[in-house]
Amino acid sequence: VGGPGRPGGGAAGVMREALEAMRAAWPQLGVDPRAALRELLQEAVFCDSGTSGGPDAGEGGVAQLPALLAACMDSGMPEDLQCLALHSIATLSDPGARQAQGSAAKSRLEAGVPPLTPKVVNSVLVRLIPRQPLLCLNALAALALQEDCRCYFGAQMSLLQFLAHCCQQPSAAAASASACSVEAMSLQRSAARCLANLSSYPAASEWMAQSSALRAALIGAEDFTVRAY
């Protein structure tokens, strides 16, 4: 499989074929097989981040990782795999999260380069924010540390308004999550972190400065971390 004369050969070709097989089989799988496949895919992601000693470790594995995550975020993929991709982005794009993960995530993921462009990530965020707001905002906060992503997302006024809503009315925003239970304080903290990381983009900074309601919500928050942002 994936020999030199075969298009898309090598580990990347094998992974694409595996993802297509997972997409086709997912509706027929039970809870336990799905959980096992998610775990295997997560291991593959972190091996590609440069922790494995195999042939795809290091720079070669890192180069394949954006394609793997972008494929998982395709609209035709099961939601579980799209969520796994966002979780991986949140971990691998954030130095602090990588350190907390330990040896499972040594290499920083550089988003903003095809096929893992801000537009691709934005598509999955738009689909999943109503269902998984905390997961989406954690990924966004990590991506906003990278300039290309910060410029793209910092120009999205509807996104900034949603982040402000999560800061001003965290309980209402958390209650609207349709796929899982979300703690209001955690959602508010993640939204404040997103805004802080986007604030170096001029348009985003100007918009935030003009919102007295947002400033009041951040200053008056019960969570010290939110107030610090």
C-alpha positions in Angstrom: 0.0 0.0 0.0 1.3 3.5 -0.8 4.3 2.4 -2.8 6.5 4.9 -4.8 4.4 4.5 -7.9 1.1 4.9 -6.2 -0.5 8.4 -5.9 -0.6 9.6 -2.3 1.8 6.8 -1.3 3.6 6.4 2.0 2.1 7.0 5.5 0.0 9.9 4.3 -1.7 7.7 1.7 -2.3 4.9 4.2 -3.8 7.4 6.7 -6.2 8.9 4.0 -7.4 5.4 3.2 -7.9 4.6 6.9 -9.9 7.7 7.4 -12.1 7.0 4.4 -12.7 3.5 5.8 -13.6 4.9 9.2 -16.0 7.4 7.7 -17.8 4.6 5.8 -18.0 2.2 8.7 -18.7 4.7 11.5 -22.5 4.6 11.4 -22.5 0.8 11.9 -20.0 0.8 14.8 -21.0 0.5 18.4 -19.8 2.7 21.3 -16.8 0.6 22.2 -15.3 0.3 18.6 -15.8 4.0 18.1 -13.9 4.7 21.3 -11.1 2.4 20.3 -10.8 4.0 16.9 -10.7 7.5 18.5 -7.9 6.4 20.7 -5.9 4.9 17.8 -6.3 8.1 15.8 -5.3 10.3 18.7 -2.1 8.1 19.1 -1.4 8.6 15.4 -1.8 12.4 15.7 0.7 12.6 18.6 3.1 10.2 16.9 3.0 12.5 13.8 3.8 15.4 16.1 7.3 14.0 16.5 7.2 11.8 19.5 7.5 8.4 17.8 10.7 6.8 17.0 9.2 5.3 13.8 9.9 6.4 10.2 7.4 9.2 10.2 8.7 10.8 13.4 10.2 14.2 13.5 10.0 16.7 10.7 8.4 14.3 8.2 5.6 13.4 10.7 5.0 17.1 11.5 4.7 17.8 7.8 1.9 15.2 7.5 0.0 16.3 10.5 -1.9 19.3 9.1 -3.2 17.1 6.2 -4.4 14.5 8.7 -6.2 17.1 10.9 -7.7 18.8 7.9 -9.0 15.5 6.7 -10.6 14.8 10.1 -12.3 18.2 10.0 -14.0 17.5 6.7 -17.8 18.1 6.9 -18.4 14.4 5.9 -16.4 13.1 8.8 -18.1 11.9 12.0 -18.5 14.6 14.5 -16.3 12.6 17.0 -13.4 12.8 14.6 -13.9 16.5 14.0 -13.9 17.1 17.7 -10.7 15.0 18.0 -9.1 17.2 15.4 -10.0 20.4 17.4 -8.8 18.9 20.6 -5.5 18.0 18.9 -5.2 21.5 17.5 -5.8 23.0 21.0 -3.0 20.8 22.4 -0.4 21.0 19.6 -0.8 24.8 18.9 -0.4 25.9 22.5 3.0 25.7 24.2 1.4 25.5 27.6 -1.0 22.7 26.7 1.8 20.8 25.0 3.9 21.0 28.2 0.9 19.8 30.3 0.5 16.9 27.9 4.1 15.9 28.5 5.9 13.6 26.1 2.8 13.0 24.0 3.0 16.4 22.2 6.5 17.8 21.8 6.2 19.6 18.4 4.2 22.7 17.8 1.5 22.6 15.1 1.8 25.4 12.7 -1.7 26.2 11.3 -2.4 28.6 8.5 -0.6 26.6 5.8 -2.7 24.5 3.3 -4.4 22.2 3.8 -4.9 23.3 7.5 -5.8 26.9 6.8 -7.8 29.3 9.0 -10.7 29.0 6.6 -10.8 25.2 7.0 -10.7 25.5 10.8 -13.4 28.2 10.7 -15.7 25.9 8.8 -15.6 23.2 11.6 -15.9 25.9 14.3 -19.0 27.2 12.7 -20.5 23.7 12.6 -19.5 22.7 16.1 -19.7 25.8 18.3 -23.5 25.4 18.9 -22.8 21.9 20.1 -19.3 22.0 21.6 -18.6 25.7 22.5 -15.9 25.0 25.0 -13.9 22.7 22.8 -14.1 25.1 19.9 -13.0 28.1 22.0 -10.1 26.2 23.5 -8.9 25.4 20.0 -9.5 29.0 18.8 -7.5 30.4 21.8 -4.5 28.3 20.9 -4.7 29.1 17.2 -4.9 32.8 17.9 -1.3 32.7 19.2 -0.3 32.3 15.5 -0.3 35.4 13.4 -2.1 34.0 10.3 -4.9 32.7 12.4 -5.0 35.8 14.6 -5.4 38.0 11.5 -8.2 35.8 10.1 -10.2 35.3 13.2 -9.6 38.8 14.5 -11.5 40.1 11.5 -14.6 38.0 12.1 -17.0 40.4 13.8 -19.6 37.7 14.4 -17.0 35.6 16.2 -16.0 38.5 18.4 -19.6 39.1 19.2 -20.1 35.5 20.2 -16.9 35.7 22.4 -18.3 38.8 24.1 -21.6 37.0 24.7 -19.8 34.2 26.4 -18.0 36.7 28.6 -21.1 38.8 29.4 -23.6 36.0 29.7 -21.6 32.8 30.4 -24.5 30.9 31.9 -26.8 31.5 28.9 -24.0 30.6 26.5 -23.2 27.4 28.4 -26.8 26.4 28.6 -27.1 26.6 24.8 -24.6 23.8 24.2 -26.6 21.0 22.7 -24.1 18.1 22.7 -22.6 18.3 26.2 -22.7 19.9 29.6 -20.5 23.0 29.8 -19.5 24.8 32.9 -20.2 28.5 32.6 -17.1 29.7 34.3 -14.9 27.5 32.0 -16.6 28.9 28.9 -16.2 32.5 30.1 -12.5 31.9 30.9 -11.9 30.4 27.4 -13.7 33.2 25.7 -11.7 35.8 27.6 -8.5 34.0 26.6 -9.6 34.0 23.0 -10.2 37.8 23.1 -6.9 38.4 24.8 -5.0 36.4 22.2 -6.8 38.1 19.4 -6.4 41.6 20.8 -3.1 42.3 19.1 -5.0 42.4 15.8 -5.9 46.0 15.3 -9.5 45.5 14.1 -10.2 43.2 17.0 -8.5 45.5 19.5 -10.5 48.5 18.3 -13.8 46.6 18.5 -13.1 45.5 22.1 -12.1 48.9 23.1 -15.4 50.3 21.9 -17.4 47.8 23.9 -18.0 49.1 27.4 -20.3 46.2 28.2 -17.5 43.8 27.4 -15.0 45.6 29.6 -17.5 45.7 32.4 -18.1 42.0 32.1 -14.4 41.2 32.2 -13.7 43.5 35.1 -16.6 42.3 37.1 -16.1 38.6 36.5 -16.0 36.3 39.6 -13.1 34.3 38.1 -9.7 36.0 38.7 -8.3 34.5 35.5 -11.0 36.3 33.5 -10.3 39.6 35.2 -6.6 39.1 34.5 -7.2 38.7 30.8 
